[in-house]
């Protein structure tokens, strides 16, 4: 009789253990489903908040009132994560005024979803691997851009022009440097 009672008790303990494990698994699944439903649409390194590190090139653009059009274009092309990688990156950042100088309707047309690839190509044409000051850029004749095309570098007095755009300011970043330019640099293709 004791043996039957021990077997029954053992069976009951095993049954309880499995029951508790299944309950924990379903709780974990429910928590995972709830967490995935609250995750925002935007994911990646660009959307991680970090108040301690030196701002990266994207954060510098986002925090500039003179680069709202550039930021809107980067977001429309979904290139945020590319601009926060370790780099180093040189970003030639056209001002809002530079975008406004394009033919009327150009920016609005490029921001349309069907033109995402064309917009991404134009934006990549403003990015170069490296972290060179304006002064150091005077040593170059050409730069290879992330668009797989080259741009010319010209020196006129103390001014440096990249792809025809004049560098009007330079801001060091945690992953490179932002050179503010007065013109949108368009690829040849």
Secondary structure as a PSIPRED ss2 file (coil, helix, strand):
# PSIPRED VFORMAT (PSIPRED V4.0)

   1 X C   1.000  0.000  0.000
   2 X H   0.000  1.000  0.000
   3 X H   0.000  1.000  0.000
   4 X H   0.000  1.000  0.000
   5 X H   0.000  1.000  0.000
   6 X H   0.000  1.000  0.000
   7 X H   0.000  1.000  0.000
   8 X H   0.000  1.000  0.000
   9 X H   0.000  1.000  0.000
  10 X H   0.000  1.000  0.000
  11 X H   0.000  1.000  0.000
  12 X H   0.000  1.000  0.000
  13 X H   0.000  1.000  0.000
  14 X H   0.000  1.000  0.000
  15 X H   0.000  1.000  0.000
  16 X H   0.000  1.000  0.000
  17 X H   0.000  1.000  0.000
  18 X H   0.000  1.000  0.000
  19 X H   0.000  1.000  0.000
  20 X H   0.000  1.000  0.000
  21 X H   0.000  1.000  0.000
  22 X H   0.000  1.000  0.000
  23 X H   0.000  1.000  0.000
  24 X H   0.000  1.000  0.000
  25 X H   0.000  1.000  0.000
  26 X H   0.000  1.000  0.000
  27 X H   0.000  1.000  0.000
  28 X H   0.000  1.000  0.000
  29 X H   0.000  1.000  0.000
  30 X H   0.000  1.000  0.000
  31 X H   0.000  1.000  0.000
  32 X H   0.000  1.000  0.000
  33 X H   0.000  1.000  0.000
  34 X H   0.000  1.000  0.000
  35 X H   0.000  1.000  0.000
  36 X H   0.000  1.000  0.000
  37 X H   0.000  1.000  0.000
  38 X H   0.000  1.000  0.000
  39 X C   1.000  0.000  0.000
  40 X C   1.000  0.000  0.000
  41 X C   1.000  0.000  0.000
  42 X C   1.000  0.000  0.000
  43 X C   1.000  0.000  0.000
  44 X C   1.000  0.000  0.000
  45 X H   0.000  1.000  0.000
  46 X H   0.000  1.000  0.000
  47 X H   0.000  1.000  0.000
  48 X C   1.000  0.000  0.000
  49 X C   1.000  0.000  0.000
  50 X C   1.000  0.000  0.000
  51 X C   1.000  0.000  0.000
  52 X C   1.000  0.000  0.000
  53 X C   1.000  0.000  0.000
  54 X C   1.000  0.000  0.000
  55 X C   1.000  0.000  0.000
  56 X C   1.000  0.000  0.000
  57 X H   0.000  1.000  0.000
  58 X H   0.000  1.000  0.000
  59 X H   0.000  1.000  0.000
  60 X H   0.000  1.000  0.000
  61 X H   0.000  1.000  0.000
  62 X H   0.000  1.000  0.000
  63 X C   1.000  0.000  0.000
  64 X C   1.000  0.000  0.000
  65 X H   0.000  1.000  0.000
  66 X H   0.000  1.000  0.000
  67 X H   0.000  1.000  0.000
  68 X H   0.000  1.000  0.000
  69 X H   0.000  1.000  0.000
  70 X H   0.000  1.000  0.000
  71 X H   0.000  1.000  0.000
  72 X H   0.000  1.000  0.000
  73 X H   0.000  1.000  0.000
  74 X H   0.000  1.000  0.000
  75 X H   0.000  1.000  0.000
  76 X H   0.000  1.000  0.000
  77 X C   1.000  0.000  0.000
  78 X C   1.000  0.000  0.000
  79 X C   1.000  0.000  0.000
  80 X C   1.000  0.000  0.000
  81 X H   0.000  1.000  0.000
  82 X H   0.000  1.000  0.000
  83 X H   0.000  1.000  0.000
  84 X H   0.000  1.000  0.000
  85 X C   1.000  0.000  0.000
  86 X C   1.000  0.000  0.000
  87 X C   1.000  0.000  0.000
  88 X C   1.000  0.000  0.000
  89 X E   0.000  0.000  1.000
  90 X E   0.000  0.000  1.000
  91 X E   0.000  0.000  1.000
  92 X E   0.000  0.000  1.000
  93 X E   0.000  0.000  1.000
  94 X E   0.000  0.000  1.000
  95 X C   1.000  0.000  0.000
  96 X H   0.000  1.000  0.000
  97 X H   0.000  1.000  0.000
  98 X H   0.000  1.000  0.000
  99 X H   0.000  1.000  0.000
 100 X H   0.000  1.000  0.000
 101 X C   1.000  0.000  0.000
 102 X C   1.000  0.000  0.000
 103 X C   1.000  0.000  0.000
 104 X C   1.000  0.000  0.000
 105 X C   1.000  0.000  0.000
 106 X H   0.000  1.000  0.000
 107 X H   0.000  1.000  0.000
 108 X H   0.000  1.000  0.000
 109 X H   0.000  1.000  0.000
 110 X H   0.000  1.000  0.000
 111 X C   1.000  0.000  0.000
 112 X C   1.000  0.000  0.000
 113 X H   0.000  1.000  0.000
 114 X H   0.000  1.000  0.000
 115 X H   0.000  1.000  0.000
 116 X H   0.000  1.000  0.000
 117 X H   0.000  1.000  0.000
 118 X H   0.000  1.000  0.000
 119 X H   0.000  1.000  0.000
 120 X H   0.000  1.000  0.000
 121 X H   0.000  1.000  0.000
 122 X H   0.000  1.000  0.000
 123 X H   0.000  1.000  0.000
 124 X H   0.000  1.000  0.000
 125 X C   1.000  0.000  0.000
 126 X C   1.000  0.000  0.000
 127 X E   0.000  0.000  1.000
 128 X E   0.000  0.000  1.000
 129 X E   0.000  0.000  1.000
 130 X C   1.000  0.000  0.000
 131 X C   1.000  0.000  0.000
 132 X C   1.000  0.000  0.000
 133 X C   1.000  0.000  0.000
 134 X H   0.000  1.000  0.000
 135 X H   0.000  1.000  0.000
 136 X H   0.000  1.000  0.000
 137 X H   0.000  1.000  0.000
 138 X C   1.000  0.000  0.000
 139 X C   1.000  0.000  0.000
 140 X C   1.000  0.000  0.000
 141 X C   1.000  0.000  0.000
 142 X E   0.000  0.000  1.000
 143 X E   0.000  0.000  1.000
 144 X E   0.000  0.000  1.000
 145 X E   0.000  0.000  1.000
 146 X C   1.000  0.000  0.000
 147 X C   1.000  0.000  0.000
 148 X C   1.000  0.000  0.000
 149 X C   1.000  0.000  0.000
 150 X E   0.000  0.000  1.000
 151 X E   0.000  0.000  1.000
 152 X E   0.000  0.000  1.000
 153 X E   0.000  0.000  1.000
 154 X E   0.000  0.000  1.000
 155 X E   0.000  0.000  1.000
 156 X E   0.000  0.000  1.000
 157 X C   1.000  0.000  0.000
 158 X C   1.000  0.000  0.000
 159 X E   0.000  0.000  1.000
 160 X E   0.000  0.000  1.000
 161 X E   0.000  0.000  1.000
 162 X E   0.000  0.000  1.000
 163 X C   1.000  0.000  0.000
 164 X C   1.000  0.000  0.000
 165 X E   0.000  0.000  1.000
 166 X E   0.000  0.000  1.000
 167 X E   0.000  0.000  1.000
 168 X E   0.000  0.000  1.000
 169 X E   0.000  0.000  1.000
 170 X E   0.000  0.000  1.000
 171 X E   0.000  0.000  1.000
 172 X E   0.000  0.000  1.000
 173 X E   0.000  0.000  1.000
 174 X C   1.000  0.000  0.000
 175 X C   1.000  0.000  0.000
 176 X E   0.000  0.000  1.000
 177 X E   0.000  0.000  1.000
 178 X E   0.000  0.000  1.000
 179 X E   0.000  0.000  1.000
 180 X E   0.000  0.000  1.000
 181 X E   0.000  0.000  1.000
 182 X C   1.000  0.000  0.000
 183 X C   1.000  0.000  0.000
 184 X C   1.000  0.000  0.000
 185 X C   1.000  0.000  0.000
 186 X C   1.000  0.000  0.000
 187 X C   1.000  0.000  0.000
 188 X C   1.000  0.000  0.000
 189 X C   1.000  0.000  0.000
